[in-house]
């Protein structure tokens, strides 16, 4: 069992806790605005073990963030504690060359209410509110426009509208239910392989209602609507920036 009140306090949520669509949307947005997407443990050589209890402790007690397995793994525990029906989904992240990553490359969530919804608090710069798991419906949010498209017999593609091309694939997934242990191999790969993007650069990023703040290596990037500010941090400044902008203390 998780400490529900402590988790809700961590994401600054004090609203209703009935397992309905309004609550799901509010929790999803509160999580993204409070818990950063980050890979800082990897550069510190701190092992990330694919266990729900560890994920929740890191987010709630240690007031840290994490990458997809940690964030969506913890969020699934929160939703289930409230009474939501949650299914773990495996996704293959779309690469720049148009190919797809391997199975279990990304962890996303299906939440079943009167209709199914795609929830994802672990993909970084993406949708703020859950998406209807309905093919071909354009879903516009403050941060952009998204849709889910079928591909072949079983695959679904989550896409984001972009000017070039008009729709850009974000990841490919199926509705096959998965267990958290299924993701252990890729969780280990992403924190140890030199081919993984997570071992090549440090990253900490969090959503804002109208933008995003990101620390990538020694670059601090603040984006608000159409404006983008970027500066290079001075040596030794990163710890203060992590504390001030992300609430992260290593």
TORROBA-152945 format. One record per residue: residue in three letters; x negated, y, z of N, C-alpha, C, O, CB in turn. Coordinates in steps of 0.02 Angstrom, whole numbers, plus 50000, padded with zeros to 5 digits. Glycine has a CB too. Layout:
<recs>
ALAXYZXYZXYZXYZXYZ...
</recs>
This chain:
<recs>
UNK499584994050000500005000050000499565006350000499055006650034500475000050061UNK499775011249962499405017549962499745022550009500335021850025499355020449890UNK499375027450031499635032750073499975037750026499645042249998499075036150117UNK500625037050018500985041049969500945048549984500835052549939501715038949966UNK501035050350047501025057450064500335060550051500295066250030501215058350138UNK499805056750064499125059250051499015060149977498705065049956498605054550081UNK499255055449936499165056049863499545062149837499285065949796499405049549828UNK500165062949859500565068649836500245075249857500255080049819501275068249863UNK499955075449917499605081449939498985082749896498825088449881499405080850013UNK498645077349876498045078049834498205081549768497805085449743497745071249819UNK498795080249740498975083349676499445089349686499755091649638499305078149630UNK499485091749748499885097749764500605097049741500895101749713499565103949733UNK500895091149753501585089849732502035089349793501895085549839501625083449689UNK502575093249794503035093149849503755092549825504225094149862502955099349892UNK503845090349763504515089849735504865083249750504635079549794504485090749661UNK505415081849715505795075649725505365069549709504895069849670506425075649682UNK505545063849740505185057749727505645052049705505485046149715504805055649790UNK506215053749675506615048549644506265046249580505975050349545507345051049629UNK506295039749565505965037349504506365038949441506665034549411505845029749509UNK506375045249422506745047349363506285051549318505705052749334507375051449382UNK506545053649261506145057149211505875063749238505295065449225506545058349149UNK506275067549274506045073949300505445073049346504965076849343506615077449338UNK505485068049390504925066649435504315064349397503755066549411505125061449486UNK504405059949348503835057649307503485063449274502875063849275504075052549255UNK503865067849243503565073549209503185078049259502625080249245504105077649173UNK503485079249315503175083649365502535080549393502035084049401503665085249421UNK502555074149408501965070749434501405070549383500815071549399502135063649457UNK501575069149321501095068749267500715075349259500105075549255501445066749200UNK501095080649257500795087349249500385089249311499845092049305501335092649235UNK500655087849370500295089449432499635085749436499135088649458500725087849493UNK499615079549414499005075549416498475078649370497895079349389499155068249395UNK498685080349309498215083149261497945090049283497385091749266498545083749193UNK498355093849319498145100449341497725100249405497445105349426498755104849352UNK497695094349437497355093849502496745089249502496285090249540497835091449553UNK496745084149458496235078949460495835079149395496125077949342496545071849471UNK495195080549398494795081249336494635074549303494575069349335494165084849351UNK494565074949238494275069449198493515070349202493255075449180494535069549123UNK493165065449230492445066349240492075059649242492365054549260492305070349304UNK491435059849224491015053849223490395054649266489875051649252490825052149151UNK490435058749318489845060649356489535054849393488925054949405490025066049404UNK489925049849413489625044149447489145040249402488665037149426490175039449472UNK489285040349337488865036549291488155039249289487675035349292489165036649220UNK488075045749286487405048649286487055047849353486445048249358487445056049267UNK487455046849406487185045749473487045038249487486815036449541487665048549526UNK487195034149437487105026849442487505023949500487265019449536486355025149450UNK488115026549508488565023849558489065019249522489445021649480488945029649597UNK489065012849537489495008149501490235009849508490465011549562489365000949525UNK490595009249453491315010149452491625003249445491575000149392491555015049395UNK491945000849498492234994149499492974994649482493334998949508492134990749569UNK493194990149438493884990549412494374987649463494634982149454493934986749345UNK494504991449516494964989249569495404995249589495145000749600494574986449630UNK496044994149593496524999449607496375003049672496405009149675497214996649609UNK496224999349725496095002349790495505007249787495535012549817495954997049842UNK494985005349751494405009849744494585016049704494355021549720493825006149710UNK494985015249653495195021049613495585025949655495455032049652495605018749552UNK496065023449693496485027849734496055031349787496145037349799497055023849768UNK495605027749818495185030749869494755036349840494675041649871494735025449902UNK494485035249780494065040349749494465046749734494225052249746493755037649685UNK495065045849707495475051649690495745055149752495725061349756496055049449645UNK495995051349799496355054349857495875056249913495835062049932496885049549883UNK495515051349940495095052649998494465056549980494275061250015494905046150032UNK494145054649925493525058049906493645064249864493185068049850493085053249867UNK494265065349843494465071249804494035071949741493785077349725494415077749848UNK493965066449707493585066249645494065065049587494665064249596493045060849647UNK493785064849526494155062749468493895056049444493735051649485494105068049412UNK493855055249378493605049049350493755048749276493985053649247493905043049386UNK493615042849246493805042149176494425037749173494725036249225493235039149134UNK494635035549113495315033049103495505027349149496065027349176495385030749033UNK495065022549160495235016749201495395019049273495865016549304494665011549201UNK494995023649298495095026149366495725030349371496135029349416494485030149388UNK495805035249327496355039949332497025036649319497495037549358496255045749284UNK497085032949265497725029649251497845023649297498415021949311497745027449178UNK497305020549320497385015149369497665017849434498115014749463496725011649381UNK497405023549457497665026549518498365029249509498795028549552497195032249541UNK498495032449451499155035349438499685029849434500245030849457499145039349372UNK499505024149406499975018549404500165016349475500745014849488499675012549365UNK499675016249520499815014449590500285019449622500735017549659499155013949630UNK500185025849608500625031049635501335030149609501815030349648500365038049616UNK501405029149544502075028449515502435022349543503035022549558502025027949439UNK502075016849550502395010749577502605011649649503115009049670501915004749571UNK502205015349688502375016549757503025020549763503385019849813501805020249793UNK503165024649713503775028649713504375024449689504945025849707503695034849669UNK504235019349649504775015049624504825014649549505305011649524505405017449651UNK504355017449513504355017049440504145010149416503755006749450503905022449410UNK504395008149359504165002049324503605004049277503715007949230504754998549286UNK502995001549289502395003649253502054997549222501964992449255501905007449299UNK501864998149159501494992949123500844995849098500835001249069501914989949064UNK500284992449110499634994549085499574992649012499734987048992499054991449126UNK499324997248971499244996148899498514997048879498175001548905499695000948858UNK498284992848835497604993548806497644997848744498074996848701497294986648791UNK497185002648738497145006948679496445006948651495955005948687497365014048697UNK496405008048585495765008348550495675015548526496045017848483495735003148491UNK495185018948553495095026048539494865027048467494425023448443494585029248587UNK495165031848432495005033248363494335036848358494225041748393495555037348329UNK493895034448314493245037448305493255042648249493725042948210492725032148289UNK492735046648247492695052048197492675049348126492905052648079492095056348209UNK492395043248118492345040448050492985037048028493015034147974491775035448047UNK493505037348070494155034348052494255027348078494805024648072494225034347979UNK493745024248106493815017548134494085017848205494125023248235493135013848132UNK494265012048231494535011648298494025008348345493635004048324495195007748299UNK494045010348408493625007148457493865000148472494364997948444493605011248521UNK493524996548517493724989648534494324989448579494534994448608493144986148566UNK494614983448586495154982448634494914984148704494334983048722495414975148631UNK495364987048745495224989148813494754995148817494454996448869494934983448853UNK494674998648761494265004648758494565010148801494205014448827494185007048686UNK495215010048807495575015248845496175012048880496465007248854495815021048799UNK496335014548938496915012248977497455017648976497335023348997496715010449050UNK498045015948951498625020448952499195016948988499135011049007498835022548879UNK499755020448999500305017749039500965018249002501115023248970500345021349105UNK501365012949008502065013248986502495013549049502415009449095502255006948942UNK502945018349051503405019149107504115018349080504325022049036503315026149143UNK504475013449107505155011949082505685015249125505745013749185505265004449080UNK506065019649094506665022649125507255020549082507305014649063506605030549131UNK507705025149066508235023349019507945021748950508245018048911508755029049013UNK507365024648937506975023148877506245023048897506065025748950507115028448820UNK505805019948857505105019548876504725026048862504885029648815504765013848839UNK504225027448904503815033448898503075031548900502885026748934503985038448954UNK502675035348864501945034548866501665039748914501745045748904501635035248795UNK501345037348967501025041849015500275040849011500035035349000501275040549088UNK499895046349019499165045849013498845051949046498855057449018498945045348939UNK498565050949105498215056449140497465055449136497085058549174498445056849214UNK497235051149090496535049449086496225050049017495755046449002496425042749111UNK496485054448975496215055148907495905062048896495755063848839496755053848856UNK495815065748949495515072348940496005077148908496575077748930494885071848898UNK495785080648857496175085848824496725082548782496595080748724495735090448781UNK497315081848809497855078448774498525081048800498555086648826497805070748783UNK499055077048794499725079448813499785080348889499505076448927500255074548789UNK500145085648909500255087048980500855083449007500875081649066500335094548990UNK501345082248966501955078848986501995072048951501745071348895502585083048970UNK502295067048983502355060448950502705060948882503095065548870502745055648996UNK502535056248839502825056048772503355050548767503265045148794502285055048719UNK503895052048733504385046748718504035041348676503685042848628505005049548680UNK504135035148695503845029648656504315027848599504565022348593503715023448701UNK504415032948555504845032248497504455034248436504155039648434505485036648505UNK504445030048386504045031248326504335036948284504935037448275503995024948284UNK503885041248259504065046148209504375052548236504575056848196504525043248162UNK504425053348302504735059348331504185064248351503755062648392505165057448392UNK504205070248321503725075348340503905078348408504475080348419503685080948285UNK503425078548453503545080748521503085086648537502475085748544503435074848572UNK503375092548541502985098648550502935100448624503425100248661503305104448510UNK502325102248645502195104348713501795110848712501605113248658501815098848752UNK501665113648771501285119848775500585119048744500305123748716501225122048848UNK500305113048751499615111848728499565109348657499015108248632499275107048773UNK500125108348624500105105948555500685101448538501165100848576499455102248542UNK500635098348479501175094148454500915087048445500365086048420501465096948386UNK501315082048466501095075148466501645070748435502225072748431500935072748538UNK501435064848414501925059948391501615052948396501005052148400502155061448318UNK502045047948395501835040948395502075037848330502665038048314502105037048457UNK501615034848292501765032048227501625024548227501145022348259501365035548173UNK502025020548191501875013448184501305012248135501215016148088502505009648162UNK500935006948147500415004848100500414997248098500224993948146499705007648120UNK500624994448043500664987248038501224984448080501714987848095500004984148059UNK501154978048098501694974448132501754976348206502314976748232501594967048126UNK501194977448240501214978548312500904985048335501084987548388500874972848345UNK500434987748297500074993648320500485000048319500905001048274499454994548278UNK500365004248368500635011048370500045015848376499535014248407501135011948429UNK500105021748345499575026748346499825033048378500335035848357499315028148274UNK499475035348430499635041848460499235047148422498625046748417499475042048537UNK499595052048394499275057148352499405064148380499915065448413499535056748280UNK498935068648366499005075648385498965079848323498555078548278498455077748437UNK499385085048319499385089348260498745093548258498555096448308500005093848258UNK498435093648200497825097548190497875100748121498235098248078497175093148197UNK497515106148111497545109448046497175105547992497345106147933497255116448051UNK496685101548011496295097847961496035091347990495535091448027495715102047935UNK496345085447977496965084747938497575086847979497505088648038497055077547915UNK498165086647949498765089047983498895085148047499065088048098499365088747937UNK498825078448044498915074348103498285070248113498035067148067499535069648096UNK498025070348174497395066848189497525061248239497825062348292496865071848217UNK497295055248222497375049548267496985050648331496405052748329497155043048233UNK497295049248388496965049548453496775042548477496205041248496497415053048504UNK497265038148477497115031148492497665026548466498235028748455497015030148568UNK497475020248458497935015048434498075010248492497615008448529497625011248373UNK498695008148499498865003748555499434999048536499785000148486499045007748617UNK499524993948576500104989548569500484989748636500244992548685499894982148551UNK501074986748636501484986648696501384980248737501784978748782502224987348678UNK500854976548723500704970448761500514972248832500044976248842500134966548727UNK500854969548882500664971048952499974968348969499784962848949501194968049001UNK499594972249007498914970249027498844970549103499224973949137498384974748993UNK498344966949128498164967249199497554971749205497164972449158498014960249228UNK497464974849263496894979349273496234975649263495754978549236496914982549343UNK496204969449283495594965549274495394964649201494804963549186495674958749306UNK495874965249155495724964549084495254970049060494904969249010496374964749043UNK495244975749095494844981449074494144981549105493754986049091495204987849093UNK493994976649147493364976649184492754976649138492264980149151493334970749231UNK492784972649085492214972249040492054978749006491474980749003492334966948988UNK492564982148980492444988548946492294994148997491934998848981493054990548904UNK492554993549057492374998349109491634997849124491295002949133492794997149174UNK491374991849127490664990749138490254993249078489734996349087490514983349151UNK490494991849018490144994048957490075001648956489535004248942490524991648894UNK490615005148969490605012448962490165015849014489975021649004491315015148967UNK490005012549069489575015649119488855013349114488425015749151489835014349188UNK488705008549069488025005849065487725005948995487115006448988488014998949090UNK488125005548943487855005048876487595011748850487935016748858488385002248828UNK486995011848820486755018148790487165020348730487105026048708486025017348770UNK487585015848705488015017548648488665020948670489025023748629488175011348608UNK488805020648734489415023748759489325031348766488795033548788489615020648827UNK489825035148747489785042448753489725044548826489475049948841490395045748721UNK489965040348872489955042148943489265041748974489145044749026490435037748981UNK488805038148942488125037848968487665043048935487085043748954487835030848958UNK487925046548885487505051148846487555058348870487125062448853487705050848775UNK488075059948909488165066848930488605067048992489065062948998488465071248873UNK488485071649038488925072449095489505077049076489435081749038488545075349156UNK490095075449104490695079049086491155079649146491245074849183491055075549028UNK491455085549154491985086549204492465091549173492275097049155491695089149273UNK493105089649168493585093749132494265093249165494465087849187493625091649058UNK494605098949170495265098949202495735103549164495525108749139495215101049276UNK496365101549162496865105549127497085111449168497085111249230497475101249110UNK497265116849133497595122649163498265123349127498355120549073497165129149156UNK498755126949156499405127649122499345130349051499745128649008499845132249163UNK498845134649038498775137548972498095136248941497875139948897498905145048975UNK497755130948963497095129748934496735124148970497035119348994496685135948936UNK496075124948972495655119649001494985122449021494725127148990495555113848950UNK494695119649075494015121349097493595115049091493785109749116494015124249170UNK493025115549060492595109749048491875111449064491615116649042492665107248976UNK491545107049101490825107349110490525101549072490605095749093490625107249186UNK490185102949018489875097848976489125098848977488865103648949490155098248903UNK488775094349011488065095449021487955101649062488185102049119487705095948953UNK487615106649034487515112949069487915118649038487755124549048486775114849070UNK488445116849000488865121948968489545122149002489885117049008488945120448892UNK489755128049023490415129149052490855132248998490705137548971490375133649115UNK491415128848983491855130948929492555132248958492845127748990491885125648872UNK492815138248948493485140048972493905141748910493745146448874493465146049023UNK494445137948900494885139048842495575140948867495875137548908494925132648797UNK495835146548840496515148848856496845150648791496675155548758496505154848906UNK497345146648773497705147648709497205148048652496855143148638498145154048712UNK497155153648619496695154248562496015157048581495595158148536497015158548509UNK495895158248644495255161148666494805155848697495045151448732495385166848715UNK494165156448683493685151648710493065155448732492765159348694493495146248656UNK492865154248795492265157248823491785151648842491985146548870492425161748884UNK491155152648826490655147548840490015150848865489795155948839490505143148778UNK489715147848916489075150348939488645144548964488905139348985489165155548995UNK487995145548962487525140548985487355141849058487175147549076486885140448942UNK487405136849100487275137649171486525138349184486115135449149487565131749210UNK486375142049236485685142549259485495136149295485935132449317485595148649305UNK484865134849300484635128749334484875128749407484785133749443483865128249330UNK485175123149428485415122549496486105125449508486345125249565484945125949541UNK486435127949456487095131149464487665126149460488225127749482487185136449412UNK487545120249433488095115649419488485113549481489095112749478487825109549383UNK488145112449537488485110249598488995115449621489545113649641487975108949653UNK488815121849618489275127149637489865127549589490435128649611488915133849639UNK489745126549525490275126749474490755120849484491365121749480489985126549403UNK490485114949498490915109149511491365110349570491955108549569490485102949522UNK491095113449622491485114749682492015120149669492595119349689491025117049740UNK491835125549635492285131149625492855129649576493435131149590491905137049600UNK492685126549519493185125549466493545118849469494115118249445492855126249400UNK493225113849497493505107049494493625104049563493915098649568493045102549455UNK493405107349616493475104649683493085098449696493245094449740494185103349696UNK492545097549657492135091449661491495092849700491125097549684491955088749590UNK491385088849752490765089249790490425082449785490695077449809490895091249865UNK489845082249755489495075849747489105074249810488765069149814489015076149686
</recs>
